[in-house]
């Protein structure tokens, strides 16, 4: 019998700290071509396709949908095409661990379920819909409160771990400023064609502030502070199914505001469609959380991308009264901005210097 070829999760292909099988794009017994997409790997940052390392027939699936995997682990095996190929699989698709647990808990016969997933695979939603139709009562938690258990995704578990690790690792301090957005709002109105988002201007102001206070664009090490020359700015993007991802705008210092706007639109669209490549979430040196797009006026985000030294939070832009230089009062588009710092690496005067330059850039936009 010909030697089987291992399908391995490469150490250098999948970005992220956690990995699980998203879906197999081929079933056991199906022919595969070399470099053809074979399965999806879901990480805490991005979903990536893993290609077949060789042509042949998918002989074994060792890791099922929903199972966690480690880099370097064997996920399945391919047999060279020919008479030694294994028999076709059974008609019933494999169940994910989460689906199997729920079916066993509720004593549901899988034959009664109609799978809506890829290749007829049974999903959690299929099981829950079946239980509702059958009049299955919701589970009861502490104190008899009605409810149901929703399994955490790999991304949500990784975000939770990252938040805890960030707070345990770095002492956080937050400075709060307020910015008048009148000048950039006027610039947006004056541009021909499609208007830029405010985020494009916020990135340009961030570049100016990072260049003025380079210690903020840094990484803490026990024996020194590593200062970065490139402004690789991550933009936190909320995902339709929940959670967030931080695509990175690399070398933002080399872009003008129009190119910044175009690149941001492309990254955001791919992030929400789950089409980001691993390189697009790697190498960030600073992060912006524009939480105002969802209505928040003020927030103090933690340093979500350790080991970066700071994160900028930008609140909702709304018209508020402001005293002008002439002593009058006018309604101006205003926004609160916060800089949360790792106090090991930075002090308050550096945070204030950064925010002062940021606000100056926005308010004196030319």
N, C-alpha and C positions, 0 to 999 in steps of 0.2 A: 504494500500500500504506500503510495507516495507520502512524503512528509507533509504534514499540515503546516500552514503559514500563519503565525500569530498575528492577530490584529491588536496593536498596542496603542495606548494613549501616550503619545510622545511627551517628553518633559518640556519641549520647547514649542509646542504647537498650541496648547490651550491655556489662555490667560485666566487667572482666577485662583482663589484659595480653596474652593470646593468644586466638585464635579459630580454630575450624575448623568445617567443615560436618559436622553430626551426621547428619542425614538430610533428604532432600526428601520432603515429605508429598504432593506432587503430581508427576506425570510430564509430560513434554513432550506437548502436545496435549490435556491435561485442562483443563476449565473451572475457573476460580477466581472466588471472590467477594471483593469488597473487604473487607479486615480479616480474612479467613479465614486461619488458620494455614497457612503455606506451606512452611516449613522450620525445622529446629532448628539453633541455633548453640551449639556447646560451647565454653565458656571455661574458664580455669583456676579459676574460682570457681563457676560455675553454668551450667546448660543453659537456654536461653531459646528461645521460639518467635518467629519473625519472620513478621509478617502480610503478606498481599498488599497492595501499595499501591493497587491498582485492580482492577476486575472485568475479566475477559476470558479468555484462554487462555494457559497457560504456553507460550511460544514457544521459549525457549532456557534451557538450564542451563549456565552458564559455569564454575561451581565445583562439583566433584564431592565426594562424601562422603570425608571425611578430609583434604581440602585445607585449608591455612591461608588465612585471609582477613584483610584489614585493614579497619578502620573507614573508611567512605566508598567501599569497593570495590563494583563492580557484580557481583552474584552470578548474575543471570539476567535475562530480559526477558519481559514480558507483552504479548501482542497483544490489542487490543480484539476482543471477540467478533464474528464475522461471517464472510463468505466468505474473508477474508484470513487466517484462522487456519491455522497450519501443520498438516502431516499428523501422524497419531499416531506415537508412537515405535516403534522395533523392539521385539520381544518380549523380547529379552535386556536385563535391567537393567544400568545402568552399573556398572563395577567401581571400587571405591575404589583410590587409589594403592597402599596397603599390600597389598591383595589382588592387584592387577595385578603388583606386583613379585614376590610369592611364586609366582604362577602362572607367570610368565616364568622365574624361577629354577629351578623344579621341572619346567618343561615340561609343564604340565598343560593339557589341553583343557577350557576352561570349559563346553563342552557336556556333559561327563561329570559335572558338579557339579550338585547340587540345592541351591539357595539356601534358607536358613532365615530370612533377614532379611526386613524389610518389603518387600512386593511381590515376593517371590522373590529378593531381592538376595543375592548370594553373600558370605559373611563369611569372615574369617580362620579361624574355627573349622571352617567347612565344608571349606576347603582342607586344613587339618591332619587332619581326620577322614578325608578321602579318601586322603591320603598314608599314614596309619596302616593303613588297610584294604588298600592296595596294597603294604604292606611296605616303604615308603620309609624308609631308615635316617635316624636323627636326624643333624643337622649336627654337625660336629666343630670345636671351637674350638682355642685355643692348646694345644699339647701333646697333641692328639688326644683331648681330653676331650669326651665326648658331651654334647650339649645342643641347645637350640633358641633362636632369637631371638624375643623378644616385643616388638613395637614399643611405644614409649612413647606414652601418651596425651598429649593436649595439656595436661591438668591436671598429669600427672607431670612433664613437661618444664618447665612453668611453676613448679611447686614447687621443682624443682632449681635453676632460675635464681634464684628468690627467696631460697633458702637461701644460695647463694653470694654473692649481692649483699648480703644482710643481714650476713654475716660480714665481707665486704670493706669495708662502709660503716661499721659501728658496732663499736667495741671493747666486747666483752661481759664483764660481771662478774656472778656469781651469788652470792646470799646464801641460806642454808639455815636454816630454823626447823623446829620440831616443834609440832604442835597436838594438844591433847586434845579429842576429839569427843564426850565424854560428854554434855555439856549439849544439843547439837543432836540427838544420837541419842535422848535422852529426849523432847525436844520432838516429834520425828517419831513416836515411839511413842504419844504422848498425843493426837495429832491424830485427829479422827474421819474416817472415810472413807478414801479412798486416800492413802497416805503420799507425802510429797514426796521427791524425790531429794535427795541430799546437795548436788548442784550448786546447788540453789536457795539453800541456806544459804551456800555458798561465794560466790555472787554478792552476797548481802547483805553479807557480811563485806568483799568487795572494794569495794563502794560506800562503806562506812564508812571503809576505809583510804584510798581515793582522795580522799575529802573531807577526811580528816585530813592527808594529804600530797599536795596538789594538783599538785605538780611531777611526780608519777608519771603523771598523766593529761595527757600533753603530747606535743608534737611538736617536734623539733629543727629550727631554722633557723640558718643561719650568723650571722645578726645578732640572734638572740634565741630564747627558749623560748616556744612558743605553748601556753598553758594552756587546757584545755577545761572549760567549765562543765558540760556533759552527760557523764554516765558511759555512754557507748555501748560496751557490753562484748561482745566477740566470744567465742564458745565454740567451740573446735576440736572438730569432729565427724568421727570416722572413717567412711568410706563403705564399703558392703558390697563394692564392686568394687575397693577399694584407694584410697589417697590420702585426703585430708581436705579439709574445707571449713569456713569460719568464719562461720556466721550471726551477726548482730549483734542484741543486745537493746538497743534504743535507749532512751535516757533511763531507765536502770535505777534512777536515784535517786528516781523518782516511784512506784515499785512497792513493795508489801509482799511478804513471803516467799511467800504463797499465789499471788498474781498472777505473781510471778517464776517459780514452779514451773510454772504453766499455760503461760506464754509459752515457757519453755524446752522443754517437752514438744512444743508445736506446732512450734517451729523445728526441733528435732531430727528429728521425724518427717518434715517436709517436706524437710529436707536429705538424709536417707537415701533418700527416694523420688524425689529429683531434681526437686522441685517448688518450690524456692526462687525467689522473684522477685529481680531485680537489686537492688532497694532493700534487700533483707534481708541482703545481704552488703556493703553500702556504709556508710561513715561510722563505722567502729569507731575508738575512741580508746584501747582497752586490750583485751588478750586473755588468756583463761584456757585453759590446756591441762590438762584433768583426765585425765592419762595413767594415773592409778591405776585407772580402770575396766577397763583391759586387763591389770592385774596388776603394773604397775611400781611399785616402792617409791620410787625417787628418780630424777629426771631433771632436766636443765637445758636446757629448750627454748630455742632462739634466738628472737630477736625476729622471729617469722614474719610479722608484718604491718608491715613498714617503711612509713611512717616513725614508727610508734609508739615510745615510749621504753622500754617494759618489757613483759614477759610473765610471768604467774604460772603455775607448775607445781604440781600437787597430786598426791601419790602415793596409793597404795593404803591404805585404812583397814584396820588390823589391830590386834588386841589385843596390847599389849606392856606389860611391867611399868613402873610409874611411881611414884616416891617422892611421897607425899602431903604436904600441909602439916603433918600431925601426925607425920610421920616414918615412917609405914608404907609398905608396898609393895602396890600394887593393879594388877590387870590392867585397862588402860583402852584404849578404841578410839583409836588414835593415827594420825597421818598426817604425813609430811614435806611441807613446802611450800617452794618456791623462788621467788625473784624474780630474773629475769635482766634486767639493765638495759643500756641504751645509756650507756656511761660518759662519752660526750660531754655528755649531758643531765643525768645523775644521778650522785651519789656514794654511797658505801657507807652513810653515816649516813642518807640518805633511804630507801634500800632497807630498812635495818634498822628505821627508824621505821614504814614501811609494813607490814612483816611483823609488827612488834610489835602494831600496831593490829588487824591482821587476826586474829592469834592471840587477842588479848584479846576481840574480838567473838565469836569462835567459842566460846572457853572460858567466857565469862560470859553466854552466850545466855540471854535471859530470855523 
